[in-house]
Amino acid sequence: MASLIDRIKRFAQGPQGQKARARAEQIARDPRNQAKIRRLLARVRGGGRRH
């Protein structure tokens, strides 16, 4: 499994990985996406409404 982790590390340090990280950070800053994540976490943690 170490080889898989090494490949992920290499990808993250390369230009494509940096681009992907920048895009993920941009998406994470969007208030609509933050609200979606909060709702999802509430459901997973059991804080959502039950039908």
JOMO-V936060 format. One record per pair of residues at least 12 apart in sequence whose C-alpha atoms are under 7 Angstrom apart, sorted by the first residue. I is the first residue (numbers start at 1). J is the second residue. D is the distance in whole Angstrom. If there is no record, write none. Layout:
i=I j=J d=D
i=I j=J d=D
This chain:
none
